[in-house]
Structures are given as C-alpha cells and as structure tokens.
C-alpha cells in the first residue's frame, strides 16, 4: 500500500477493543473482526488515539434501547500513526439525535493559520424572533430623527445598516450563549442517564427519549445555520447531518485562508504577518495609480467626469 505511513483509519468498525467499550447485555469478545482490526493496526503502526488519552473512561459511540434496556458500545474508532500524536489538538465523541452512532471528532493541526473574522452573514431566523424585530423597529424610528435623514439619505442609510449589523451581532451572540447553556444542561442530563445504565442503575427510559427529542430540536437549528453559512447548494431533510454542513462551513473558511503567497520576486511567504504585509502592499500599489486615461474615464462616466 503506497504512503502507508500516512494512513488514518476511521469509521464504524462494528467491534469493540476492550471490556471498557461495552455496556448492557453485550460483552467484548476477541472475535475475528477484533483480530483483523488489531493486526491491521500493528501492520501500519496505528493506535487508538482516543483510548490512549482516556485510558479508563467509559464513553460509548453507539446506543439503542432493546427490550427496555439501554445497550451501549464503543465501536466507532479513529486510528492514527503514532507520529501524528503531537499534532492532535483533541479527540472526542459527540452524541447526536440523527443516528444511533455518535460523531467521532479528531482535530489535527499541522500548521497554525490565523484567520480574520470573515464575512458576516445575517441569520434570517432572527426575523421570526419578535423581541429582535421590535428592537430593529425602534432603532429605525430612532435613526429617522437624525439630521442627515433628509439631507444625506445615502450616508444615513449606510449608517443605519452598520448599526443594524452591530445590534444583530450582539443580539445573536447573546441569544446563542443562552441557548448553548440550555443545550449543555440537556447534554449533561442525557449523559447522566447514560451513565446510570452503565452502572446498572434504574432510570426513566421515557425521560431519556424526551431528552433526546429536545436535543434534536436544538441540533436541527444548528444544522439550518450551518447550511446557510456553508453556502450549500442543496439540503434534504435526513440526507445530511449537521456535522456535514458544519464541516463544509469550516472547509470553506479554511479554503479562503491564504496559507502561502508567492511574491513577484519568487519568494514564498508563509507567516501571517508577512502575508498581510504583502497583500497590503499589492493593493496599495494597485489603487494608487497616478496615470489616468481621461478618454476612457469620460467614456465610462460620461458627463459626470
């Protein structure tokens, strides 16, 4: 296999790796699937990075209620070369309501790329928020009393848009903070119920399903926002999970970041400061032209030139 030293193996392996990875009526067995997987890892020098960082933890990636009993297991894995360990920022499981399986998140950062705030996109879901709509209406009425409302309508309009943007960002951030707090509370409650099953403690199955439904409502909202920000051309309910659109959004952000810049002198710039300085220099020279073709300008602007 070419470039075998750079293999990352991940997915639903449908097998556990130890007794810590099973809960409920199922038990870990060193069956054929287990042996094939461990042999492959040994062959390509791969290891279970999550277990290495959580040696005694009992976290599960698959769960299902069978005959009123919650069955759980960790069968979704990510295996990486040991040489990649120093680049792993974090690895964790995140439960969701779209599937019986949890997301396995692995963040590897080989090069630190600094990004700016990016393009702000208005969240049109705010238009369904009555409190937000009232705040914007009051802002517009207040701005109408500004002295440039009649004298300089275009300048007034630009100022209004700026203030609407500032209010919208502040309102959305505060609202998001409150919703995330509620979401984390639901997640903690969800995890507590899962832990009760691990420790063979009786728990309310109906409450477990209720928590799952509430989490799904929040995750649906996250998915809609991610679809908007990722500029996805299509989205079908049940076809792609929120994880897909969140990854697409992040991919587009990373794609828009300038990681290297080749100057006219043939020098390759890699640091953020060097790239910003070169970009500033380029546009400064581009828009500082002192030679003006008056005939072309007159052709474009006509009588206004």
N, C-alpha and C positions, 0 to 999 in steps of 0.2 A: 504494500500500500504506500503510494508516494506521500511525502511530507507527513509521515506518521507521527513525528514528534510534535505536531501542532494540532492533534486531534482533540476535540471536545465532544464527549459523548453525553447525550441527554435525551430524556423522554420518559414515557411510561414503560418501565421495564417489566411490569407485572410480576415482580418478585421482590421480596424484602432481603435485607442484608444481615439482619441480626434480630434477636428476640425483642429488642427495643423498638423495632419497626412494626410490631403487630399489637393489636388490642382487640378484645372481644373474644369471639369464638374461634377466630383464626389463629394459627400458630406458625412460627417461622420454621421452614424446612430447607435443608440444603439439597434441593432437588436439581434436576438437570439444568433448568433456567438459571438458578443461582450459580452453579458451577461454570456454565458457559460465560456468564457475565464476569465473574471474578477472574477467570482465565484470560478473558479479553483485556481486562484492566491490567493484569500482570504483564501481558504481552506488550502493551503500549505504554506502560508506566503511568497509568491513570489512577486517580484516587477520588474517593467521595469527599469533596471539599466541605460539604455541609456537616457531615458526621465528624470530620476532623476538628471542626470549630465548635461542635456541640456534642461532645463525647457521650454524655449521659442523658441528653434531652430526649423526651418522647413527644415528637411532633409528627403529625400524620398528613399525608397528601391525598388520601382517598378515604371517603367515608360514605356510609349508606346505612339506613335503618332497615334491618331484616328481622321480621317477626318481632317487632317492637324492641329490638336490641340494636344499639349503635355499633356497627362494625367499622374499625379504622385500621389503616395501614399506611406505611411509607413505601410506596412502590414507584414514585416518580423521582428520578435522580439526575444529578449533573456530575459527571466525572471529568476532571481536567488534568493536564500534565502537572506534575509537582513543581515544575519550573515556573508555572504561572501563578503560584501561590502568592508571591509578593505583590502581584498586580490586582488581586481580588479585593475590592473595596468592601463588599458584603455579599452574603448569600442567605436567602431566607425563603420560607414558604408563606404564601398569602392565600387565605381561603376566599372563595367567591361563591356566588349562588347560581352561576351559569352552568356549572358542571359538578360532578361528584369529585373531580380532581382539583387540587389546589395548584396555583401558579408556583413554579419554582423560579425564583429571581436570582440571577447571578450578575453582579456588576463588576466588570473588569475595566480598568483604566490604565492603558499603556502610556498615553500622553495626556497631560492636563491641557485642555483647551479652554481658555476663558471666553465666555460669550457675554454679549450685552443683553439688555432687557428684551430685545427682539421687537417684532411687530405686535402692537396691541390690537386684539380683535374683540369687538363688543359681544358680550354674551346676551343674545336676544331673549334668553329665558327670563331675564330681568323684567322684560316688558309684561310678564304675567304676575309680577310682584307689585301689588297695589301700593305698598309703602314706598317703593322705589319710584313708581310713576308719579306719585304725589310730590315727592322731593324734587323731581325734574321739573314738574309743572310750576312749582313755587320758584325754582331757580330761574326759569324762563321769564316769569312775571316780574321777578325782581330785576333782572337784567334789562327789561324793557324801559326801566326808568333811567338807564344810563344815558348821558348826554350825547353820546355818539350814535345812539339808536337811529336817529333821523339824519344826522349829518354824514356819518360814515358807516352805512349799513353793512358793507362787506367786512370791514375791520371788526365791527360789532359781532357779526356772525362768526368770524374766526375765534374771537374771544369767548363767545358762548360755547362753541364746540370744545374748546380747550377746557372750560370749566365743567361741561357735561362729562368729558372724559375723566377729569380728576375725581368728580363726585362718584362716577360709575365704578372706577377702580377701587376707591376707598370703600364704597358700599359692598361691592362684590367680595373684596378681601375679608371684610368683617363678617359677612354672611357665610362665606366659606369656612372661616375659622370656627364659627358656631356649629355649622353642620358637621365639620370634621370631628369636633369634640363629641357630638352625639353619636357619630359613626364609630369612634373608638370605644365609646361606652358599650355600644351594641356588640362590637367585636370581642371586647373583654368578657361580656356576658356569654357570648357564643362559645368562647374558649373555655370558660369555667364549666359550662355544661358538657363540653367535650372531655374535659379533664375528669369530670365526675364519672364518665363512662369508663375512662382508663383505670380509675381506682375502684371500679365495681360499686359505685355509689348510685343509689336510685335517683333518677332525675325525671323531670316532666318532659316527655317527648313532644307534647303539643307546644310547650314553651320554646323548645329547640326549633321547631318548624316555624314558629312565629318570629323568632329572632332571624332566621334565615330569610323570611319574606321581607322583613324590614331592611335587612342588608341589601337585598336585591333591588329594592326601590331606590336606595341611595346609589348603588352601582350603576343602575340604568341612567341616572342623571349624570354620573361621571362619564359614562360612555358617550352620551349625547354631546357633552362639552368637548371630549377628545375628538369626536368625529368632525366637529366644526373647526377646531384648531389644526387638525391634521390635513384639512382640505381634501378629505377622502371623496372620491367621485361617486361612490356608491356605498350603501349601507343597508343591510337586510336584517330585520329582527331575527335573532337566533343563529345567524350565519357567522358573524364575527363577534368575539367577546370584547369587553372594554380594554383588555390587555392588548389586543391587536392594535386598536386605534391609539392607545397611549404610546405604544412602541413606535407606531407610524409618526405620531406627533414628534417624539423625541428624535427619530431618524431624520425628519425634515429639518429640525433645529440643528442637528449635528452636520447635516449636509450643507446648510447655509453658512456654517462657520468656516472661515478661511484658516486652514491649518498650516499651509505653506504658501509662500509668494515668491515668484521668480522675477527679479528686477530686470530692467533693461540692460544692466551691466552683467547679467548672467548669475548674479548672486542669489542663493536661495535663503529666504528668511523664514525662521520657524518660531521665534518667540513672539508673544503677543505685542510687546512694546515696539519691536522692530516692524511688525506687520502694520500696526496702526500708524506709525510714523510714515511708512512708505505710501500707504493709502492716502493719508492726509496730503502728502507731497504731490501725489499724482493728480488729485482733484483740485488742489490749489493751482497747479500749473494749467490744468485743463480749463478752469473758469477764470483765469487771469489773462486771457488773450487781449493784447492791445491793438491787434490788427483787425480792422472791421471792414468787410466788403459792403460798402454803402449801397451798391446796386442790388445785391441780394437782400439786404436788410429792408430796402424800400419795397422790393417785390413781396416780401413776407408781410411786413407791417403796413404797407400802403401809405395812406395819408397820415397815419399816426407817427411815422418816422420823421 
